[in-house]
C-alpha cells in the first residue's frame, strides 16, 4: 500500500516527468506537468479552506502506517492520481486504460488502508480530480492556442504569471484558516510518530511554491527549446538510459539539495529561494538537459 500510495505523490511525478520528457513524448509531458501543477495548487487551497484533521489527529486508536503533515480533506493523492493518471488513460485504450483506471482506484484505497484519510476525503479527491481533468481537457486547446501565438518573451511571461497564480490561490484559501488549530491535533500526531519532528505542519506552502517554480522553469525552457529546433526523443535504449542517468543526477540532486537547504517553512526568503532554485531545476529538465544530450549525441 505504501508503494501504491507513492504513485500519487508529487515527488513521484517529479521523478517520472523528466523521464517521459527525455525518452517518450515531450508534448505529453508538458500536458501532464501543467495538469498536475494545477491539481496540486487547488488541492492545497481546498485543504486550507476545510482545514480538516486526519484520523490519527483526533483518535489515538488509529495507527497510521505512513506519516502525513497536511490537512486531510480532500485526499491529495486521490485527486492528483485522478488528474495525472486520468490524463494518461485518455491517451490509451483497452487493457492499458483499464489498468490505469485501476491504479487510480488503488491509490485512493491505499490512503484508507494506511490510516491517513477518511473515506470522504478520498471520494472528494476523486471527484475534484475528475472535474479538474474534464475542465483541463475542455480548455486545453484554447490555452495552447494563446500560448503558441505569443512571442518568446510573451510565453516566458505567461509561464511566470501562471506559476505565480498557482501560489496565489492557496494564499487566498489560507485566509479561511483559523488563527490556531486545536492543540490536540498536533499532540496526537506527535504521539503517532514521536521520531518525526515535522509530522504536524499543515500550513506549509513549500510544496506548492516549489512545484510552481518547477512549472515556470519547465515552461520557459520548453519555449526556448522549441525556438532552437526542439528535441527528438528517438534513440537506442543505451542512449535513453544515459539521458536518464545524466539528467536525473542533476535534477534529482538539485531537488534534494533544495529539500535540505531550503525547507518549506513559511519564511518569505526561504520560499523565494525555493521557487528560484526549483525553477532552475525545471529549466534544466526542459532546456539544459536536452541541449547537453544533443551535444553528447544522446
N, C-alpha and C positions, 0 to 999 in steps of 0.2 A: 504493500500500500504506500509506503514511503517513496518507493521508486516510481510508482504510477503518479502519485501526487506531484513529484518533481517535474513531470512533463506538463504541468500547468503553471510553472513559476516563470517569472520574468528573467531570472538568471539562465534557465534552460533555453528560453527563446533567444537571449542574447548570445548564447553559445551556438545555437543552431543556425541563426540567420546568416552569420558570416560564411559558414559552410555552403549554405544554399546560394548565396550571392556569388561566391568564387567558383563553385563547381556545378551548379544546377541551373538556376534561372534568375538573373538579376532583377528582372521586372517583377516577377512573383515575390521575390524577397522584399522589394520596396513596398509592394502592396501589404504584405504581411507585417512589415515593420511599422507602417503607418497605422494599420488597424490595431495592432497590439498596444501601440503608444496611446491611441485614443481610449482603448479599453482601460488601461492602467490609470489614466487620469480620471476617467469617470468613476472607476471603482473606488479610488481614494476619496473622491468627492462624496460619493454615497456613504462611505464608511464614516466620514465626518458628520454628514447630515443626520445619520441614525445613531451614531456612537453607541452601538450595542455591544454588550460583553460577550466574550467567548464562554463556552460551557464551563471550562475549568477555572474561570474567573469568579464564578458565583457558586460553585459546589466543589468541595474537596473530594467528593466521591468520584468525580470524573478524572480518570487517569490518562492524560493525553500522551500519545506516542511521539509527538513532534512539537517543538516549541514554536509559538507564533506570538508576535508582539503587537499586531494591529487590531483594530476593532473587527467585529465578527460579521456584520451584515453590510452588503452581501458577500458571499464567498468569492474572493478574487480569483482563486484557482478555477472555480467553475465558470466564472464569467470569461476569464482570459482563454480558457480552453474552448468555450463555445465560439469565441471570435476567431482565434488563431486556427484551431483545427477545423472549425466550420468553414472558414475560407479555404483551407486546404482541401476539404471534402468537396467543395464546389468545383475544384479542378479535376476531380477524379470521378470514377463511376464503378458500378458493380461491387465486387468484394472489397476493393480498396476504400470506397466510400463507406461501406458498412463497417469496416474495421476502424475507420477514423471516427465515425459517429459513436461506436462502442467505446473508443478511448475517451471521448468527451464525457460519456456516462460514468465510466470507471473513475475518472479523475474526481468527479463530484462525489461519488460514493466513497472514495478513499478519504475524503475530508471528514466524513461521518465516522468511518472506521478508526481514524486516528484520534478522534475525540476533540477536534478543534473547531467544529461547527455544529450548529443546529440544522435539522432538515430544511427549515425555511430559508436559511442562509444559502444553501446550495440551490434550492429551487429558484430563489431570487437571482442568484448568479447566472444560472442558465437562461432565465427569462431576459435579464438585462443584456447578456451577451448575445442572445438571439436577435433581440430588437436592434442592437448596435450593428450586428452583422448585416441585417437587412437594410438598415439605413446606409451603411458603408457601400454596399453593392448598388444601391439606388443612386447615390450621389457621386460615386467614384469617377464615372466618365466625365461628368461636368467639371469636377475639381481638377482632373487630369488635363482637360482642355484649357482651363485657366492657367495651369502650370506650364504647359507646353508653349503657350502664346506669350510668355514673358521672356525678357532678355535674361542673360546670366545673372546680372546684379538683382533683377527683379525676382528670379527664382530663389536666390540666396536670401533675399529679404523675406519672401513668403515663408521659407523654411524657418527663419528666425522667429517670425510672428506666430507661426503655428506652434513652435516649441514653447514660446512664452505663454500662449493660450492654454497649453496643457498644464502649466504651473498655476496660472491664474484661476482656473476652475476649482482645484482643491482649496486654494486660499479663500475663495468665496464660500465654499462649503464649510470651511473651518469657522466661519462666523457663527454657525449654528451650535458650535461646541460650547458646553457649559464651562465655567472657569476651571473646575476640577472634576475629575471622575470620582465615584465612590471609592474611598480608600481600601475597601475590602477587595476590590478587583486586583489591585497591584499586590496585595498581601498573598492572596491565593495563587496568583500567577507565579510569584517568587517561591512559594512552597512547592509548586509543581515542578519547578526547575531551579533548585537552590544554587546550582553552579553557574547559571546563566544570568549575569547581572543586567542584560539588556532584554530580558523576557517581556517586560512591560514598557512599551514605547509607542503607544497607539497614535500619537500626533506627529510622528516622524515624517518629514517631507523629502528625505534624502532619496528615496526610491524614485518618486515621480520626477524630481528635479534632475536626477541622473539620467533617467530614460529620456526626458525632454532634450537634454544635452546630446545624447547619442543620436536622437532623431534629427536634430539640427545639423550636426556634423555629417551624418549619413546622407541627408538630402542635399546638402551643399556639395559634398563630394560627388554624389551621383550626377548633379548638374554639371560640375566641372568635367567629369569623365566623359559625359556624352558630347561635350564640346571638343574633346580630344580623341574622338574616334571610338569611344566605348571600350568594352572588354568582352572578348569571346571566351566562353566557358568551356569550349571543346578542348580535348586533350587526352593523353593517356592517363591511366589510373595513377601511375607513378608521378606524373606532373601534378595532378589534382591533390594527391597525398602531400606532396611537398608544399603546395599552396597552403593547405590547411595547417601544416606544422609550422611554417614560417609565419603565416598571417596570424594564427592564434597565439603564437608565442608573444607577439607584440600586443595584440588587442586584449588577450587574456591577462597578460602581465600588467597592462595599463589599468584594466578594470579592477584587478585585485589590489593594486597599489592605491587606487582611489579609495577602496573599501577600508584600507588600513590607515591611510594618512588623511583622508577627507571623509570622516564618518558623517552620516546623515543627521547630525544634530541641527536643531532649529537655530543655528547661528548664521547670520547672513553671509559673512565672509566664507565660512565653510561651504555653504550651499552654492555660492557663486563659483568658488574654486572647483567644486564637484561638477557643476554644469560645464565649465570650460574644459576641464580635464576629460570628461566623458564625451564632449563634443569632438575633442581631438581623436578619441578612440573611434567615434563614428566616422570621422573624416578619413582615418586610416583604412577602415573596413571598405568604404565605397570608392576611395580615390587613391590613397597612398599605396595600399597593398596591390591593387591591380596594376599600377604603374611599375612597381617593383617586379611583379610577375612577368609583365611584358618585357622588361629589361633583361630578366633572367631566362626568358623564353620558357616560362612555365604556363 
